[in-house]
Amino acid sequence: GETDARIVLKRGTSVSGTVVEAEGGAPAPNVFVTINDQKNHRNQQRVKTDKDGAFHADALADSDYIVHLDDENRILVGEPPTFTLADEKPVEGIKLAIINGGIVSGMITDADTGNPIEGIRIRARGDNRSSNRSLEGSSDATGYYQITGMPGGTFTLQRRWKEGYLHG
């Protein structure tokens, strides 16, 4: 036999805001913003600001969210904003102020020969929540590496293991 099934879908709720340069307040166009559900980490949206620095995300479930900037060179000023969506009521007016982040750079060389080592991945680990991206760089043929978009704070640099070299 046949059975009719009824499927009911909810539209979800929206969030909107603007991204501006902290110094001067100019709109920040073409910046990616990630909206992460703090309860269900698979429920996230990545949106891009328009020419006026505005962003908008639709179809979000009722939950608690955190907003991150997703940019290689710029960082949020202050802590990432959080908000709660409930009863399908939109959240508007979130304002993100951004600045250029710091840079950590250096050289990777062989301890015995002093020759540069290419392809070593360096990761900066800290407890700062203002960045949602991985803070890492890789050494080039001259041994030079650079990590951009560093927020303020204390970080530990870690290298990935490379064949022929000790762990550490």
C-alpha positions as CSV (number, residue, x, y, z in Angstrom):
1,G,0.0,0.0,0.0
2,E,0.8,3.6,-0.2
3,T,1.2,6.0,2.7
4,D,1.3,9.8,2.5
5,A,4.0,11.4,4.7
6,R,3.8,15.0,5.7
7,I,7.1,16.8,6.1
8,V,7.2,20.1,7.9
9,L,10.2,22.4,7.5
10,K,11.1,25.5,9.6
11,R,12.6,28.5,7.9
12,G,15.1,29.2,10.7
13,T,16.2,32.6,11.8
14,S,18.6,35.2,10.5
15,V,21.5,37.2,11.9
16,S,23.0,40.4,10.4
17,G,25.6,43.0,11.1
18,T,28.6,45.0,9.8
19,V,32.3,44.7,9.8
20,V,34.2,47.9,10.1
21,E,37.9,49.0,10.4
22,A,38.5,49.8,14.1
23,E,40.5,52.9,13.1
24,G,38.2,55.3,11.4
25,G,35.1,53.1,11.2
26,A,35.2,52.5,7.4
27,P,33.3,49.5,6.1
28,A,35.3,46.4,5.5
29,P,34.1,44.8,2.3
30,N,34.9,41.3,1.1
31,V,35.6,39.9,4.5
32,F,34.5,36.4,5.5
33,V,32.5,36.0,8.7
34,T,31.8,32.6,10.2
35,I,28.8,32.0,12.5
36,N,29.2,28.9,14.6
37,D,26.5,27.1,16.6
38,Q,28.2,26.5,20.0
39,K,26.0,23.4,20.7
40,N,26.1,21.7,17.3
41,H,29.5,22.5,15.7
42,R,28.4,21.2,12.4
43,N,25.8,23.9,12.2
44,Q,27.7,26.9,10.9
45,Q,27.5,29.4,8.1
46,R,30.3,31.4,6.4
47,V,29.2,34.6,4.7
48,K,31.0,37.5,2.9
49,T,30.5,41.1,3.6
50,D,29.2,43.3,0.8
51,K,30.6,46.7,-0.3
52,D,29.2,48.4,2.8
53,G,30.7,45.8,5.2
54,A,27.3,44.2,5.8
55,F,26.8,40.5,6.4
56,H,23.6,38.4,6.6
57,A,23.0,34.7,7.3
58,D,19.6,33.0,7.0
59,A,18.2,29.6,8.0
60,L,19.9,29.3,11.4
61,A,18.3,27.1,14.0
62,D,17.5,28.3,17.5
63,S,20.7,28.0,19.5
64,D,23.7,29.8,21.0
65,Y,26.2,31.2,18.4
66,I,29.6,32.8,18.3
67,V,30.8,35.0,15.4
68,H,34.4,34.8,14.1
69,L,36.3,36.7,11.5
70,D,37.8,34.4,8.9
71,D,40.7,36.4,7.4
72,E,44.4,35.7,7.0
73,N,45.7,39.1,7.9
74,R,43.0,40.9,10.0
75,I,41.7,40.1,13.4
76,L,38.8,41.1,15.6
77,V,39.2,43.8,18.3
78,G,38.0,42.2,21.5
79,E,36.3,38.9,22.1
80,P,34.1,37.4,19.4
81,P,30.5,38.3,19.9
82,T,28.0,35.7,21.0
83,F,24.2,35.7,20.7
84,T,21.2,33.4,21.1
85,L,18.6,32.8,18.5
86,A,15.2,31.8,20.0
87,D,11.6,31.7,18.8
88,E,12.6,32.6,15.3
89,K,13.4,36.2,16.2
90,P,16.3,37.6,14.1
91,V,19.3,39.2,15.6
92,E,20.5,42.4,14.0
93,G,23.1,45.0,14.5
94,I,26.1,42.9,15.3
95,K,29.2,45.1,14.8
96,L,32.7,43.6,14.3
97,A,35.6,46.0,14.5
98,I,38.8,44.7,12.9
99,I,42.5,45.6,12.7
100,N,45.5,44.2,10.9
101,G,47.0,41.3,13.0
102,G,50.6,40.8,14.0
103,I,53.3,38.8,12.2
104,V,55.6,36.2,13.5
105,S,58.5,35.1,11.2
106,G,61.8,33.4,11.4
107,M,64.2,31.0,9.8
108,I,64.3,27.2,10.0
109,T,67.9,25.7,9.6
110,D,69.6,22.4,10.2
111,A,71.3,22.4,13.6
112,D,74.5,20.7,12.2
113,T,75.0,22.4,8.8
114,G,73.1,25.7,9.2
115,N,71.4,25.1,5.8
116,P,67.8,26.2,5.4
117,I,65.1,23.5,5.6
118,E,62.1,23.8,3.3
119,G,58.6,22.6,4.1
120,I,58.6,22.7,7.9
121,R,55.1,23.7,9.1
122,I,55.1,26.0,12.1
123,R,51.9,26.4,14.2
124,A,51.3,29.2,16.8
125,R,49.2,27.9,19.7
126,G,47.6,30.2,22.3
127,D,44.4,30.6,24.2
128,N,43.0,33.6,22.3
129,R,39.5,32.9,20.9
130,S,39.4,35.8,18.5
131,S,40.6,33.8,15.5
132,N,38.7,30.9,14.1
133,R,41.5,29.9,11.7
134,S,44.6,27.9,12.1
135,L,47.6,30.1,12.8
136,E,50.4,28.5,10.9
137,G,53.0,29.0,8.2
138,S,55.5,26.9,6.3
139,S,59.2,27.4,5.5
140,D,60.2,28.2,2.0
141,A,63.4,27.2,0.1
142,T,65.4,29.8,2.1
143,G,64.0,28.4,5.4
144,Y,61.9,31.5,6.0
145,Y,58.4,31.2,7.5
146,Q,55.8,33.7,8.3
147,I,52.5,33.5,10.3
148,T,50.2,36.5,9.7
149,G,47.0,37.7,11.3
150,M,48.3,37.1,14.9
151,P,46.0,38.4,17.7
152,G,47.6,39.8,20.8
153,G,48.6,37.3,23.5
154,T,51.1,34.7,24.4
155,F,51.8,31.9,21.9
156,T,53.9,28.8,21.7
157,L,55.4,27.9,18.3
158,Q,55.4,24.3,17.4
159,R,56.9,22.6,14.4
160,R,55.6,19.5,12.6
161,W,57.9,16.5,12.5
162,K,59.9,16.1,9.3
163,E,61.6,12.9,8.2
164,G,65.3,12.8,9.1
165,Y,64.9,15.2,12.0
166,L,64.2,14.5,15.7
167,H,60.8,15.2,17.2
168,G,60.7,18.2,19.5
